[in-house]
Amino acid sequence: MKTIEIHASTPYEVVIGSGVSAKIGEYLTALGRSGKVMVVSDTHVAPLYGEGVADELVYHGFEPSIFTFDAGEESKSLKTYSELLTFLAEEGFTRTDTVLALGGGVTGDLAGFAAATYMRGIHFVNMPTSLLAAIDSSVGGKTAVDLPAGKNLVGAFYQPELVLFDTDFIKSLPYDEIRNGLGEGVKYAVLEGGEIFNILSSGLTSENLEEFIALSVDAKRKIVEADEWESGMRKLLNLGHTVAHAVETVTDFVVPHGVAVAYGVRVMARLAFDKGELSEEDFYKIEELLLENDLALELNPIEELIPYFSADKKKAGNKLTLVTIAGIGDCRLTEIDIQDVYAYFGV
Ligand SMILES: NC(=O)c1ccc[n+]([C@@H]2O[C@H](COP(=O)([O-])OP(=O)(O)OC[C@H]3O[C@@H](n4cnc5c(N)ncnc54)[C@H](O)[C@@H]3O)[C@@H](O)[C@H]2O)c1
């Protein structure tokens, strides 16, 4: 078991280990929580783990309710958000009660945003169940729902009071979702280098899973603690994301987020290599990393994607901030004028 302390505006622990979900009641009690708990989960995860978590809560004197929504990004919407808020009100939740996310990144983002806004904020605990949520979305306090106009356009910074990841959850995660999580993993490997890069280069196994998640969470911790509100270096976490968001938009979200991020990293590595900013050695190490993780994909050509860059949230005024790769473990923020984007990408 590993515990990482996040010193954000609300400090909290991320606990990672086999079987930790069975201790949710103990953890909530230790936090001083009591009363009602709204377990938010989707139609894939709720049947697998919802009842076990609810039983554990009852055993420790809590009154759980379960809100289940259709699995998938389409549910990260104002409609589901509104249904969740309505259910919280119907069940008589007050500010001393708790929202508990049990699921992937969609669940965490939706439940976190509901917790941030219901009665101007009630207690929030996150139990990620996907690899992507464990290494990335459950930590850092970004919560949101999507609008038809774009992803994550309505949201809040709202830190959880605890993140509890049971590594056993991964056993039921389909291969495609593991690969999707590895896409965000590739991002951390290139941002951080070192052991995260080594683990992913040799392949994720049940033996190194806990270590990999802990290292990824720790990488995010450093960035979030330095820039919680994303005014500067937190933007580094957007490595690969400008391309990724364009791919998601062009393919109508058929390409999942993590896979699109891995492609974004590949495009940025190739660009840096072509510009002479990334060494041949590091470029090929990144290519091998992508190959090892079944993520060396050739998706939409850059000419097709650039028109969507100006809709990116990384744009401010007529400037776009890209995360560029100077080396493994050495990524930088590079601001370019929107009018120069085609030239910058050599198109
Ligand atoms: N808040 C942040 O900082 C942040 C960061 C990165 C991504 N995100 C968001 O995260 C979302 C993507 O997260 P995701 O990939 O986890 O999506 P997801 O929540 O839709 O989960 C992916 C799929 O896996 C299923 N699943 C999850 N855990 C399972 C398990 N243990 N066993 C079986 N099935 C399981 C889900 O039901 C779903 O079908 C996107 O909305 C993205 O915008 C947020």
The ligand as an SDF file (V2000), in Angstrom:
LIG
                    3D

 44 48  0  0  0  0  0  0  0  0999 V2000
  -10.2090   16.0610  -13.9480 N   0  0  0  0  0  0  0  0  0  0  0  0
   -9.0690   15.8500  -14.5790 C   0  0  0  0  0  0  0  0  0  0  0  0
   -8.0100   16.3670  -14.1950 O   0  0  0  0  0  0  0  0  0  0  0  0
   -9.0560   14.9580  -15.7740 C   0  0  0  0  0  0  0  0  0  0  0  0
   -7.8390   14.5150  -16.3190 C   0  0  0  0  0  0  0  0  0  0  0  0
   -7.8570   13.6160  -17.3930 C   0  0  0  0  0  0  0  0  0  0  0  0
   -9.0780   13.1800  -17.9040 C   0  0  0  0  0  0  0  0  0  0  0  0
  -10.2460   13.6420  -17.3480 N   0  0  0  0  0  0  0  0  0  0  0  0
  -11.5400   13.1810  -17.8540 C   0  0  0  0  0  0  0  0  0  0  0  0
  -11.6390   11.7810  -17.5710 O   0  0  0  0  0  0  0  0  0  0  0  0
  -12.5720   11.2160  -18.4990 C   0  0  0  0  0  0  0  0  0  0  0  0
  -11.9990    9.9310  -19.0220 C   0  0  0  0  0  0  0  0  0  0  0  0
  -11.8270    9.0400  -17.9370 O   0  0  0  0  0  0  0  0  0  0  0  0
  -11.9620    7.4720  -18.1380 P   0  0  0  0  0  0  0  0  0  0  0  0
  -11.1240    7.0710  -19.2840 O   0  0  0  0  0  0  0  0  0  0  0  0
  -11.7570    6.8520  -16.8220 O   0  0  0  0  0  0  0  0  0  0  0  0
  -13.4770    7.3460  -18.6350 O   0  0  0  0  0  0  0  0  0  0  0  0
  -14.7570    6.6300  -18.0190 P   0  0  0  0  0  0  0  0  0  0  0  0
  -15.0580    7.1450  -16.6780 O   0  0  0  0  0  0  0  0  0  0  0  0
  -15.8370    6.7300  -19.0370 O   0  0  0  0  0  0  0  0  0  0  0  0
  -14.2990    5.1130  -17.8640 O   0  0  0  0  0  0  0  0  0  0  0  0
  -13.9860    4.3980  -19.0400 C   0  0  0  0  0  0  0  0  0  0  0  0
  -14.8300    3.1340  -19.1520 C   0  0  0  0  0  0  0  0  0  0  0  0
  -14.3210    2.1720  -18.2410 O   0  0  0  0  0  0  0  0  0  0  0  0
  -15.3730    1.6870  -17.4200 C   0  0  0  0  0  0  0  0  0  0  0  0
  -14.7660    1.3280  -16.1470 N   0  0  0  0  0  0  0  0  0  0  0  0
  -14.1440    2.1640  -15.2720 C   0  0  0  0  0  0  0  0  0  0  0  0
  -13.6060    1.4520  -14.2870 N   0  0  0  0  0  0  0  0  0  0  0  0
  -13.8870    0.1540  -14.5180 C   0  0  0  0  0  0  0  0  0  0  0  0
  -13.5490   -1.0550  -13.8700 C   0  0  0  0  0  0  0  0  0  0  0  0
  -12.7720   -1.0840  -12.7760 N   0  0  0  0  0  0  0  0  0  0  0  0
  -14.0100   -2.2150  -14.3860 N   0  0  0  0  0  0  0  0  0  0  0  0
  -14.7550   -2.2070  -15.5410 C   0  0  0  0  0  0  0  0  0  0  0  0
  -15.0630   -1.0990  -16.2280 N   0  0  0  0  0  0  0  0  0  0  0  0
  -14.6370    0.0750  -15.7110 C   0  0  0  0  0  0  0  0  0  0  0  0
  -16.3790    2.7930  -17.3850 C   0  0  0  0  0  0  0  0  0  0  0  0
  -17.6510    2.3080  -17.0700 O   0  0  0  0  0  0  0  0  0  0  0  0
  -16.2950    3.3130  -18.8130 C   0  0  0  0  0  0  0  0  0  0  0  0
  -17.0610    2.4950  -19.6610 O   0  0  0  0  0  0  0  0  0  0  0  0
  -12.8120   12.2480  -19.5910 C   0  0  0  0  0  0  0  0  0  0  0  0
  -14.0730   12.8360  -19.3930 O   0  0  0  0  0  0  0  0  0  0  0  0
  -11.7070   13.2790  -19.3480 C   0  0  0  0  0  0  0  0  0  0  0  0
  -12.0810   14.5730  -19.7440 O   0  0  0  0  0  0  0  0  0  0  0  0
  -10.2510   14.5010  -16.3080 C   0  0  0  0  0  0  0  0  0  0  0  0
  1  2  1  0
  2  3  2  0
  2  4  1  0
  4  5  1  0
  4 44  2  0
  5  6  2  0
  6  7  1  0
  7  8  2  0
  8  9  1  0
  8 44  1  0
  9 10  1  0
  9 42  1  0
 10 11  1  0
 11 12  1  0
 11 40  1  0
 12 13  1  0
 13 14  1  0
 14 15  2  0
 14 16  1  0
 14 17  1  0
 17 18  1  0
 18 19  2  0
 18 20  1  0
 18 21  1  0
 21 22  1  0
 22 23  1  0
 23 24  1  0
 23 38  1  0
 24 25  1  0
 25 26  1  0
 25 36  1  0
 26 27  1  0
 26 35  1  0
 27 28  2  0
 28 29  1  0
 29 30  1  0
 29 35  2  0
 30 31  1  0
 30 32  2  0
 32 33  1  0
 33 34  2  0
 34 35  1  0
 36 37  1  0
 36 38  1  0
 38 39  1  0
 40 41  1  0
 40 42  1  0
 42 43  1  0
M  CHG  2   8   1  16  -1
M  END
$$$$
